[in-house]
Structures are given as structure tokens and as C-alpha cells.
């Protein structure tokens, strides 16, 4: 597992101002291109989604004050979200809402699904521990299953994958033991785990999103951007702090509605950009990627192994 601090002595930063936005490019020996063909283009994708709890108003909150969530509007926004995934050719695996789990629609937090294995999360909020069972049932026929156990904690929303690199947020929901437990499981499959200190949003993904295989969208005020050395870094403007989170399938990228400067920043590096209104989920401290668990549809690879976190 890579150390928390990164050594950038042999790299330089190219910085260009784009109005109120800034593009930060880490210059390495590899020449980065604005657009590229993705190695898994045309691979079918699956997305697990989950309905909105009627008690979403009782969701866990860490960085936001409680506001009333309009349940009907949230359901409509989730349906628009699912419709976008369908237009992108993603096969949906919907799970019914659970009124005993107010945060259940934020299904990304329940697991980390890689090509070789699915790691079932050890949720950082006690009230959310019961959310993982339904997701495990769906993924078990498709992947080997491993588990992380308390006192190690890890939310899937703290994991961002770039190829064989897993950037993992050290946050209020994911602790150092959780990061170590994940590394113990995935390193045998050739993955490198890179810890990232999160000092702003709830999860790493709150201030971080994938644009393409070599480009990351960041809010550097909420996390340690130096951890992403080797990637092109695009920084969201200060007046669009929530805009860094994305969902991405092949050349398609979705951004949250209401961030025009960020759209301009991302445009050169994305094939197609969509925008969605998730205002009701934002009140519940949710982001775009929280609402789905997206992974590649591969030939059955299950083995149902179990691994114990430290």
C-alpha cells in the first residue's frame, strides 16, 4: 500500500487559468492526450440502484444542516438518473427501498466491485450496516465475495478506481484499518491502494470524480490533491464546490446540474456530457455516484471467498 504522502520531486505542474476555473496538469514522462479510446469501451456495464426510503429525512448527516427532503421529487430525480444509465446502455439491477434504512438509495457505499472480486463494505455509520445484505445477494453470482469487518470501516464512496490504482479516502466513514483491509484483499489481484486524506466532504467521491482514464476532477479544498500524481487534475472553481463528483461510463460523463464553469472545464476531455438535477439527494449529503454501484458485466467469476479485515 502506498504511503499517505506522495513524492513529487521528479514531476512538474502545468497550470493554466480558464476564467474562474483552473486546470492543473501533472507533467510526467507519459504524454497525456485530451481524449483517448478506453480499453473497455463497448464492454457491457451493470448498475445496481436502490429506491428512495420514505424516511430519507432521517438520513445520516455530517457536513450539512438538516433540510426537508421532498420524497416524491427525490423519486423522480432517481428515475431520471436511471433513465440516463439506460440510455448509456447500462443494465440496471434495481433493489427496492428499505424504510428501515433512510440512506439506502446511496448504494455505492455498500461495496467495491472490481473485475476480479467484490469487497463488501464495513459501513462507517452503524445505522447503515444493514444495507449491504441485499447488494451482496445480487453481486454474489457475478464476483468472488470478500468482506471487511469492524473495527475496520470502509464506505464504497471513499474508493475511486483508475485502472489498477484504487484511491481510498481517509474520512469520517473510512478509517486506516479499513484502508489496510482493502489493500490486503486487492493487492493479490495487482491493485495498488493509495490513501487520500479527506478534510472536507463526507467521502472521497464528494470532492473527486472520473472524467476519463487519465483525468480526475477534484475539489482540492476538500482533499489532498497531491495523492493523484500521474493524473491530469482539473480543479472545480470555488463557487461550484459540489461539482467534482461524476458518473462515467466509457466516454459518457454526467455532472451535477448548475455547474456551468465545471462543464466548460471538463468538455475537452469527455466525449459526451450529461447533467442531472439531484438537489433532493444533495440535502441528504449525497452525490451523483452515490446513487449507483456501476461495474463491468463479465463472465461468472464467483468463488464466494471471505476475507477478514484487520
N, C-alpha and C positions, 0 to 999 in steps of 0.2 A: 504494500500500500504506500502510495506516495506521501511524503511529509506534507504537513499543513502549509508550510512556506514554500514558495517556488523560487528557483534560481533562474533569474532572467539576465545574467551578466552578458550572455552572448547574443542577446536579441535586442532589437530596437523597435520603438513605437513610431508609426507614421500617423500623424493626427491631422485631419482636415475638418474645417468648420463648414457645416451645411446649414446656414441660417442659425436657428436656435438649437439645432441638433449637432451631434458630433459623432464622427466615425473614427474609431480607434482601431488601427490595423497593426497587429503584431507581425513584424517582418522576420521571417525565418528563412532557412535555406530553400524551402519549398515555395515556389511561385504560386500564389493564390489567384484564382480566377473568379470573376464576378458570378458566373453561372457555370454549372457543371452537370454532367449526366450522373445520376445517382446509381450506385451499383445494384440496388434492389428495386429499381424502377420497374413497374408492372407486376411486382410481387403483390399478391392479394393481402390486404390487411383486415384484421378483426378489431372491433372496438366494443368493449364491454361498457354499457351505460346503465345508470340506475335512476329510477324515478325519484321525484321530489317528495320528501316526507312532509306530511301535513303539519308537523311540528318543527319545521325548519327554523322558525323563530327562536327555538331553544338551542340553536347550534352553538358550538364552541367558538369563542372569540378571544383573540389575544391582542391584536393591534388596532381594532376598530371598536367604536362605541355601538351599542345595540340599536338597531333600527327595525321597524316593522317590515317584514318581507311579504310581498304580495304573492300568495301561493299560486293563484291562477296565472299570474303573469310569469312567474318562475317556470311553471309547467310549459307555458307557451314558448318561452325562451329556450328551454331544453329541447323541445320538439324542433325548433328551428336549427338548433345545434346538430341534432341527429340527422335532420334532412340534409344539412351541408355534408356531413360524413357520407351519407348515401350517394350524394352527387359526386363525391370524390371516389366512389366505387368501394367504400369500406363496408364490410359485412358486419352488421350490428348484432350484438348479443345482449338484449335488454334484460335487466333484472328489476323486479317490482320493488317499489319503495317500501321502506320499513318505518312505520310511525314510531317505533321504539328507538330509532336511531336518527336523530334530526339531521346529521351530516351525511347521511347515506348516499346522496347524489354525488358526493365528491369521491368517486370510485377510484380515481388514480392513486389515492393514498393507501389502498389495501394491498398492493403487490408491486413487484418489479418483474416484468416479463421480458426475458431475453430469448434469443433463438434457442438456446440450449436448456434453459431452466427458468422456472418461476419461483421467485423468492416471496413468500407470504410475509407481509409486514408485521411488525410488532408495534402497534399504533402508540404514538406518544401521548394521546389523550385517552384515559381509561374508559370513558363513555363510548369510545369508538371501537373498542376491541371486538365487539360482536359483529362488526361489518364485514370481516374477512371471510366468513364461512361460505356465503353464497358465491363469492368470487372464486374461491378455491374449488368449489364444485364444478364451475364452468371451465376452469383452466386445467384441471387435473387430467382430463383425457388428451390434452394437447401438449403438455410440457411435464418434465420432471418437476416435482414439488419439493422445495426446501423451506424451512421455517426459521425465523429469528424469534427468540424467546426473551422475555423480561429477565433481568433488568435492562437488557439491550432494547433500545427503542429505535424504530426507523419507520418513517412515513414514505410511501412511494412518491409523494410530491416533492421530496427532497432529493430525488435522483434524476439526473439529466444525462442521457446517453449520446455520445458521439463515437460511433464505431465501437471499438474495444475499450474506450475510456468512459468510465462512469464518474461523473462529478456528483458528489454527495454533500448536501448541506448539513453543517453542524448547526442545528437550530433549536428552537424550543420544543420541537417534536422529535428530533433525531439526535441521539447522543453519541459520544465517542464509541461506546460499546456496540451500538447499532452499526456504525460505520465499519468497525473492525469485524463484526459478524458477517456483514455483507461481503466484505473483502475475502474473508475465509472461504465463503461459498463460491464466489465467482472467479477468483484468481485461477482456479484449476481449469477454467474454460478460456483462459487467455485474456481476461479483462484486468484493467488497472483501475483501481479506485482512487479518486483524487478528492480529498476533503476540501470543502469550501466553507469558510466562516460566513454565516448569515447574521446580519446585525440589524435588519430592517423588517422585511415582510415575514409572513408566517413560515413559508417554505422557500427552498432554493428556487423553485419554479415561479414563485411570486415575482421575483426580480430577474428571471432568466428564461429565455426561450430559444428554440432552434429555428434558424432560418434556412440553412442548407448544411451540407455535410462539413463545411469548414467555417461557418459563420454563426456566431451566437449574438443574441440581442440581450443586453444587460441594463439593469439599473445599478450602477456602481456605487450608489449611495446606500444600498441595502445589502451588499455582499462584497466579498473580496475578489475583485475582477482579475487580479494578478494570477489567480489559480487557473485561468483559462488561457494560459500562454500557448502559442501554437495555433490558435484560432483567430480568425478575423472577429474583432469585437465592435459591435455597434451599440452606442450608448443612447438610451432614450433621453429626451430633454427633461429638465427638472419639472416642467409643468405638465408632463404626461408620465408620472412615476409608475402607474399601474400598467403601462403599455408593453412591458418587456415580455410578458408571458405570451406564448403562441401555442397553436397546434399545427403540426406539419405532417403531410403525407406526400411523399415524392416531391414534386415541385410546387405543391399547393401549401400555402401558409395562411393561417387565419389569425387576425389581430382583433383586439377588442375595439368596438366602435368608439369613436370620439377621440382618436389619437392621430390626427392628420399628419403631424410632423413625423411621427414614427412610421407611418405608411410611406412617406417620401423617402425616409432613411432606408427602409427595407426593400423598396421596389427594385433597385438594381440587382438584388441578389435572390429574388424569388420569381418563379415562373408565373404563378397566379396568386393574387392576394384576395382573400375574402375578409369581411368584417362582420362581427356579431355583437348584438346587444346582450350583455349578461349582467345588467345593472342589479337585478334582484339577487343574483348569486354573489355579487361584489359585496352587498350588505352582510352576507354570511361569511365574508373573508375568503370567497372562492375566486378562482381564476379560470381561464378557458380550459387549460389542460386538466384541471381537477375533475372535469365532468366526464372524462372517458379514460379508459385504460386501453391504449392502442398498441397492437403488436402484430408481427408478421404471421400470416397463416402458412404454417409449414406442415410437412408430413408428421403424423403422430410420433411424438418423441417422449412419451411418458414413461416414468420409471418410479415415480412417487417416492423419491428419497426424502428423508427428513434430516435436517441439519440443525444443530443446537447452537444458538448464539452464546457468546461468552458471558 
